[in-house]
Amino acid sequence: MQLHHLQRLSPNKSKRQVGRGGKRGKTAGRGTKGQLARAGHKLRPELRDIIKKIPKKRGYRFQSKEPRAMIVTLATLAKAFPEGGAINPRLLVERRLVSGSLGQRSHLKILGPGAVTARLTLSGLAVSQYAKTAIEQAGGSVEK
């Protein structure tokens, strides 16, 4: 036996190549026109289609990913706490000034409409500038 007598047990399988001469003229078995008839990549990348579907501009369909703050007004605080005292998010939930649980929406904000006469000490709440000055004028304080 010599080297030129050696043969593989199973021959290499090669992918059938279309359009390289031979007996498939004109469209070479690819049909006519379209994405699959062209050379190069066969199909458009799926990731590109997914990216194109994501809205790029703000508009009526846009929804922010950040949760909105639940709003409590100064007038509501004045009614609920006429004697004053320390106020925190948990106390607002207990007195039912804020609906829902704090686990779902932990961001609360105190806004300005209304007047405060009692001394309020706010902690763990976001406060607008107007509300902060109104609380401090009544002798209260705002802690972060």
Short mmCIF file of the C-alpha atoms (twelve columns), coordinates in Angstrom:
data_MODEL
# 
_entry.id   MODEL 
# 
loop_
_atom_site.group_PDB 
_atom_site.id 
_atom_site.type_symbol 
_atom_site.label_atom_id 
_atom_site.label_alt_id 
_atom_site.label_comp_id 
_atom_site.label_asym_id 
_atom_site.label_seq_id 
_atom_site.Cartn_x 
_atom_site.Cartn_y 
_atom_site.Cartn_z 
_atom_site.pdbx_PDB_model_num 
ATOM 1   C CA . MET A 1   0.000   0.000  0.000   1 
ATOM 2   C CA . GLN A 2   1.228   3.448  -0.871  1 
ATOM 3   C CA . LEU A 3   0.177   6.927  0.155   1 
ATOM 4   C CA . HIS A 4   -1.741  7.593  -3.033  1 
ATOM 5   C CA . HIS A 5   -3.863  4.491  -2.413  1 
ATOM 6   C CA . LEU A 6   -5.228  5.763  0.955   1 
ATOM 7   C CA . GLN A 7   -8.872  6.848  1.008   1 
ATOM 8   C CA . ARG A 8   -11.196 8.269  3.650   1 
ATOM 9   C CA . LEU A 9   -13.989 6.062  4.952   1 
ATOM 10  C CA . SER A 10  -16.539 8.874  4.458   1 
ATOM 11  C CA . PRO A 11  -15.978 11.753 2.055   1 
ATOM 12  C CA . ASN A 12  -16.156 15.405 3.149   1 
ATOM 13  C CA . LYS A 13  -19.642 16.845 2.769   1 
ATOM 14  C CA . SER A 14  -19.547 20.304 1.265   1 
ATOM 15  C CA . LYS A 15  -22.451 22.735 1.134   1 
ATOM 16  C CA . ARG A 16  -23.929 22.931 -2.356  1 
ATOM 17  C CA . GLN A 17  -22.801 26.168 -3.964  1 
ATOM 18  C CA . VAL A 18  -25.195 27.836 -6.315  1 
ATOM 19  C CA . GLY A 19  -24.314 30.194 -9.129  1 
ATOM 20  C CA . ARG A 20  -20.757 29.048 -9.911  1 
ATOM 21  C CA . GLY A 21  -21.267 27.905 -13.488 1 
ATOM 22  C CA . GLY A 22  -22.489 24.438 -14.422 1 
ATOM 23  C CA . LYS A 23  -26.070 23.640 -15.341 1 
ATOM 24  C CA . ARG A 24  -27.942 26.278 -13.344 1 
ATOM 25  C CA . GLY A 25  -28.033 29.318 -15.587 1 
ATOM 26  C CA . LYS A 26  -29.536 32.789 -15.173 1 
ATOM 27  C CA . THR A 27  -30.863 32.918 -11.581 1 
ATOM 28  C CA . ALA A 28  -28.887 29.780 -10.627 1 
ATOM 29  C CA . GLY A 29  -31.796 28.246 -8.731  1 
ATOM 30  C CA . ARG A 30  -32.281 31.252 -6.430  1 
ATOM 31  C CA . GLY A 31  -35.597 32.381 -7.853  1 
ATOM 32  C CA . THR A 32  -35.997 36.052 -8.781  1 
ATOM 33  C CA . LYS A 33  -35.173 39.202 -6.835  1 
ATOM 34  C CA . GLY A 34  -35.561 39.627 -3.115  1 
ATOM 35  C CA . GLN A 35  -33.348 39.265 -0.100  1 
ATOM 36  C CA . LEU A 36  -32.691 35.552 -0.529  1 
ATOM 37  C CA . ALA A 37  -31.632 35.952 -4.163  1 
ATOM 38  C CA . ARG A 38  -28.743 38.251 -3.264  1 
ATOM 39  C CA . ALA A 39  -25.185 37.401 -2.293  1 
ATOM 40  C CA . GLY A 40  -23.816 37.908 1.205   1 
ATOM 41  C CA . HIS A 41  -25.905 37.554 4.359   1 
ATOM 42  C CA . LYS A 42  -29.062 35.634 3.709   1 
ATOM 43  C CA . LEU A 43  -31.460 37.090 6.266   1 
ATOM 44  C CA . ARG A 44  -31.675 40.495 7.908   1 
ATOM 45  C CA . PRO A 45  -30.396 40.378 11.504  1 
ATOM 46  C CA . GLU A 46  -33.279 39.923 13.946  1 
ATOM 47  C CA . LEU A 47  -31.658 42.162 16.562  1 
ATOM 48  C CA . ARG A 48  -31.895 45.107 14.196  1 
ATOM 49  C CA . ASP A 49  -35.648 44.571 13.814  1 
ATOM 50  C CA . ILE A 50  -36.067 44.493 17.589  1 
ATOM 51  C CA . ILE A 51  -34.095 47.730 18.000  1 
ATOM 52  C CA . LYS A 52  -36.132 49.440 15.287  1 
ATOM 53  C CA . LYS A 53  -39.399 48.648 17.086  1 
ATOM 54  C CA . ILE A 54  -38.365 50.490 20.273  1 
ATOM 55  C CA . PRO A 55  -39.784 54.046 20.230  1 
ATOM 56  C CA . LYS A 56  -37.014 56.621 19.968  1 
ATOM 57  C CA . LYS A 57  -38.912 59.848 20.547  1 
ATOM 58  C CA . ARG A 58  -41.097 61.077 23.339  1 
ATOM 59  C CA . GLY A 59  -44.740 61.400 22.553  1 
ATOM 60  C CA . TYR A 60  -48.154 60.269 23.668  1 
ATOM 61  C CA . ARG A 61  -46.904 56.668 23.743  1 
ATOM 62  C CA . PHE A 62  -43.896 57.438 25.917  1 
ATOM 63  C CA . GLN A 63  -44.026 56.256 29.510  1 
ATOM 64  C CA . SER A 64  -41.253 57.036 31.925  1 
ATOM 65  C CA . LYS A 65  -39.590 54.152 33.709  1 
ATOM 66  C CA . GLU A 66  -39.287 56.135 36.930  1 
ATOM 67  C CA . PRO A 67  -42.217 55.848 39.331  1 
ATOM 68  C CA . ARG A 68  -44.105 59.080 39.855  1 
ATOM 69  C CA . ALA A 69  -44.141 60.622 43.284  1 
ATOM 70  C CA . MET A 70  -47.321 60.367 45.313  1 
ATOM 71  C CA . ILE A 71  -48.420 63.866 46.228  1 
ATOM 72  C CA . VAL A 72  -49.587 65.153 49.604  1 
ATOM 73  C CA . THR A 73  -50.535 68.822 49.944  1 
ATOM 74  C CA . LEU A 74  -49.928 71.143 52.882  1 
ATOM 75  C CA . ALA A 75  -53.677 71.561 53.309  1 
ATOM 76  C CA . THR A 76  -54.035 67.785 53.795  1 
ATOM 77  C CA . LEU A 77  -51.220 67.775 56.373  1 
ATOM 78  C CA . ALA A 78  -52.817 70.695 58.249  1 
ATOM 79  C CA . LYS A 79  -56.115 68.771 58.513  1 
ATOM 80  C CA . ALA A 80  -54.529 65.448 59.498  1 
ATOM 81  C CA . PHE A 81  -52.022 66.907 61.996  1 
ATOM 82  C CA . PRO A 82  -53.631 69.978 63.627  1 
ATOM 83  C CA . GLU A 83  -51.452 69.523 66.740  1 
ATOM 84  C CA . GLY A 84  -48.229 69.138 64.698  1 
ATOM 85  C CA . GLY A 85  -45.571 66.511 65.352  1 
ATOM 86  C CA . ALA A 86  -43.103 64.332 63.471  1 
ATOM 87  C CA . ILE A 87  -44.228 63.065 60.069  1 
ATOM 88  C CA . ASN A 88  -42.659 60.254 58.031  1 
ATOM 89  C CA . PRO A 89  -43.882 58.078 55.129  1 
ATOM 90  C CA . ARG A 90  -45.022 55.240 57.399  1 
ATOM 91  C CA . LEU A 91  -47.209 57.609 59.435  1 
ATOM 92  C CA . LEU A 92  -48.837 58.956 56.265  1 
ATOM 93  C CA . VAL A 93  -49.798 55.411 55.248  1 
ATOM 94  C CA . GLU A 94  -51.158 54.611 58.718  1 
ATOM 95  C CA . ARG A 95  -53.376 57.721 58.670  1 
ATOM 96  C CA . ARG A 96  -54.486 56.798 55.118  1 
ATOM 97  C CA . LEU A 97  -53.290 60.031 53.562  1 
ATOM 98  C CA . VAL A 98  -51.449 57.950 50.956  1 
ATOM 99  C CA . SER A 99  -53.099 55.016 49.196  1 
ATOM 100 C CA . GLY A 100 -51.222 51.787 48.593  1 
ATOM 101 C CA . SER A 101 -48.224 50.329 50.324  1 
ATOM 102 C CA . LEU A 102 -44.819 51.922 50.623  1 
ATOM 103 C CA . GLY A 103 -43.151 48.930 48.992  1 
ATOM 104 C CA . GLN A 104 -44.716 49.714 45.622  1 
ATOM 105 C CA . ARG A 105 -44.296 53.482 45.762  1 
ATOM 106 C CA . SER A 106 -41.744 54.727 48.209  1 
ATOM 107 C CA . HIS A 107 -41.443 58.197 46.704  1 
ATOM 108 C CA . LEU A 108 -43.691 60.752 48.412  1 
ATOM 109 C CA . LYS A 109 -43.630 64.508 47.885  1 
ATOM 110 C CA . ILE A 110 -45.170 67.354 49.854  1 
ATOM 111 C CA . LEU A 111 -46.474 70.186 47.657  1 
ATOM 112 C CA . GLY A 112 -47.471 73.744 48.406  1 
ATOM 113 C CA . PRO A 113 -51.195 74.461 48.166  1 
ATOM 114 C CA . GLY A 114 -52.495 75.236 51.656  1 
ATOM 115 C CA . ALA A 115 -51.239 76.867 54.847  1 
ATOM 116 C CA . VAL A 116 -49.676 75.309 57.932  1 
ATOM 117 C CA . THR A 117 -50.024 76.698 61.457  1 
ATOM 118 C CA . ALA A 118 -48.756 73.764 63.545  1 
ATOM 119 C CA . ARG A 119 -45.105 72.765 63.996  1 
ATOM 120 C CA . LEU A 120 -44.386 69.890 61.643  1 
ATOM 121 C CA . THR A 121 -41.137 67.945 61.465  1 
ATOM 122 C CA . LEU A 122 -40.859 66.099 58.143  1 
ATOM 123 C CA . SER A 123 -38.375 63.275 57.616  1 
ATOM 124 C CA . GLY A 124 -37.851 60.941 54.676  1 
ATOM 125 C CA . LEU A 125 -40.074 62.987 52.359  1 
ATOM 126 C CA . ALA A 126 -39.375 65.095 49.304  1 
ATOM 127 C CA . VAL A 127 -40.633 68.652 49.784  1 
ATOM 128 C CA . SER A 128 -41.155 71.454 47.265  1 
ATOM 129 C CA . GLN A 129 -39.466 74.787 47.876  1 
ATOM 130 C CA . TYR A 130 -42.772 76.576 48.610  1 
ATOM 131 C CA . ALA A 131 -43.848 73.881 51.084  1 
ATOM 132 C CA . LYS A 132 -40.462 73.976 52.813  1 
ATOM 133 C CA . THR A 133 -40.619 77.740 53.403  1 
ATOM 134 C CA . ALA A 134 -44.244 77.485 54.638  1 
ATOM 135 C CA . ILE A 135 -43.327 74.731 57.132  1 
ATOM 136 C CA . GLU A 136 -40.261 76.630 58.378  1 
ATOM 137 C CA . GLN A 137 -42.272 79.845 58.817  1 
ATOM 138 C CA . ALA A 138 -44.727 77.920 61.028  1 
ATOM 139 C CA . GLY A 139 -41.798 76.789 63.206  1 
ATOM 140 C CA . GLY A 140 -41.344 73.319 61.736  1 
ATOM 141 C CA . SER A 141 -38.377 71.709 60.035  1 
ATOM 142 C CA . VAL A 142 -37.559 69.450 57.084  1 
ATOM 143 C CA . GLU A 143 -34.996 66.651 57.506  1 
ATOM 144 C CA . LYS A 144 -33.589 64.497 54.738  1 
# 
